[in-house]
Amino acid sequence: MNNQQRYNFHDMYILDDNSKLIQIIQTFPLSLIKFFNDSTYNLTALEQQKIWFSSPYYFNDPFDCAINIDFEEAAYKDLVKMNNNLFDNKIPNTLFDLNDVNVKSFLKIHAAKKSKIYRNNATSVLSNIFISCLTEISNLGSLVMWSHYANSHKGFCLEYDMRDFLINYDKFHIIPVYYSNSYSFNWHIETEYDMRKTKLSLAFIKAYEWYYELEWRLMNENIEQSEDSGFLLPFLKPKRIYLGCKMDKDFKKDLIFICKQKNIIIYEGFLIPNTYNLAFKKIDV
């Protein structure tokens, strides 16, 4: 799914235009995959058919889900705009001259107070958000993805059928990440439209430098979650598993045992000779 299609999805999602969303869904990839490192924690999660939702505070990109705006400047501009709309040139400019030092000082004091409200509203949205990240099946052979997210090819990768996401869309609201060169965040939350726009701009837009990840995200809002870092939730059954080409033998043995119990098709990664490419072969167990 290219970046323009991702943008179109966001646009229709904000407008809540289901008819056009259905058209865009036709461009969705057939499968999504998720990389895991070689920890016993991930073995347990697979055995319990659960998936990890992480707090954005623990992401590797400091700009990811960051509320990176000058709230005081935003509040000051809002007050100036409100003043212009309120008086609407019906009184002499000399009574409320924006170039006057005292008027500027007055606005800045009130802007500082107003900015705290903006910041608190935005922060409260972020503190209740937990995210699980997946990518498109075309990234299965990515050396970078295996290195970054599967402990340098010692971990594994699970493949999920996109049809399962769509059938269970009420439970697993899968949304593609849109990549942009400009930062945009909507801090005015007054309507449902504003809320959808705020959540998308916060959690589903990243710097274009990350485009190679072709990321899709699930978001869970849990105001009662006690653990700061995240939590496990019941999830879809994966249809295939791919073992990293440097996986430890004992870990591989435990993983295959779980997959046999759950009837998950198993593939093993290997290096293609004379190339910088990976390939995967099916294991009969």
C-alpha positions, 0 to 999 in steps of 0.5 A, spaced: 500 500 500 503 506 497 503 512 501 498 516 497 493 510 499 495 511 506 493 518 506 486 517 502 485 512 508 486 517 513 482 522 510 476 518 509 477 515 516 477 522 519 470 524 515 467 517 517 466 516 510 464 508 510 463 508 502 470 510 500 473 507 506 470 500 503 474 502 496 480 503 499 480 497 503 480 493 496 488 496 496 489 493 503 495 487 502 493 480 503 497 479 509 500 483 515 506 480 519 509 482 526 516 481 528 518 478 535 525 477 539 527 470 541 524 471 549 521 466 553 515 472 554 514 472 546 513 464 547 508 464 552 504 470 548 504 465 542 502 459 546 496 464 549 495 467 542 496 474 545 499 480 542 503 486 546 500 493 546 506 498 548 506 505 551 508 510 546 513 512 551 517 506 550 518 507 542 525 507 539 523 514 535 522 520 539 518 523 535 513 517 534 506 519 538 510 525 541 506 532 542 511 536 539 508 543 539 509 550 542 503 550 546 504 557 548 504 560 541 498 556 539 494 559 545 497 566 543 494 565 536 488 562 539 487 568 543 488 573 538 484 570 533 478 570 538 479 577 539 479 579 532 472 575 531 469 578 538 470 585 536 470 584 528 473 591 527 466 594 530 471 598 535 477 602 534 483 598 534 486 603 539 482 600 544 485 593 543 492 594 539 495 588 538 502 592 537 501 595 544 506 592 549 501 592 555 496 588 550 501 583 548 503 582 555 496 581 557 495 576 552 501 572 553 499 571 561 493 568 559 496 564 553 500 561 558 494 559 562 490 557 556 496 553 554 496 548 560 489 546 558 491 544 551 497 540 554 493 537 559 488 535 554 493 532 549 497 529 554 491 525 557 490 522 550 497 520 549 497 517 556 491 512 555 494 510 548 497 503 547 499 500 540 501 494 537 505 495 530 505 490 524 508 491 517 506 488 510 508 481 508 513 485 502 517 486 508 518 479 510 525 479 507 527 485 509 534 484 513 533 491 516 526 489 519 529 482 522 535 485 525 531 491 528 525 487 531 527 480 531 534 480 535 538 480 529 535 474 526 534 470 532 527 471 533 521 470 529 515 473 525 508 471 525 503 472 519 496 474 519 491 474 514 488 481 512 481 478 512 481 476 519 482 483 521 477 485 517 472 480 519 474 482 526 474 490 525 470 492 531 475 488 535 482 489 531 481 496 528 487 496 524 490 502 521 496 504 516 501 509 518 501 515 513 508 518 512 510 525 512 515 530 511 511 535 515 509 535 523 501 536 524 497 535 530 490 537 532 490 540 539 483 542 539 478 537 541 471 539 541 467 534 536 468 527 534 471 529 528 476 533 532 478 526 536 479 522 530 483 527 527 487 528 533 488 520 534 490 519 527 495 525 527 498 523 534 499 515 533 498 514 525 503 519 522 510 518 522 516 522 519 517 519 512 524 517 513 520 511 516 517 509 510 521 503 509 517 500 515 510 500 511 507 500 518 500 498 520 498 499 527 492 497 532 491 502 538 488 500 544 485 505 549 485 503 556 485 508 562 485 503 567 491 499 565 496 499 571 502 497 567 506 503 564 510 499 559 504 495 556 500 489 556 498 483 552 491 482 549 488 476 546 489 476 538 488 473 532 491 466 530 497 467 525 496 462 519 504 462 518 510 463 522 517 464 520 523 462 524 530 467 523 536 464 520 540 465 526 535 462 531 538 458 537 536 450 537 533 450 543 528 456 542 527 453 535 525 446 538 520 450 543 517 454 538 516 448 533 512 445 539 507 450 540 506 451 533 505 444 532 500 444 538 496 450 534 497 448 527 501 453 525 504 452 518 512 453 519 517 456 515 525 457 516 529 462 514 536 461 510 541 465 506 541 465 499 548 463 496 552 469 492 546 474 494 544 479 500 537 476 500 533 471 505 529 466 503 524 461 507 522 454 506 517 450 509 518 445 515 514 439 515 513 437 522 
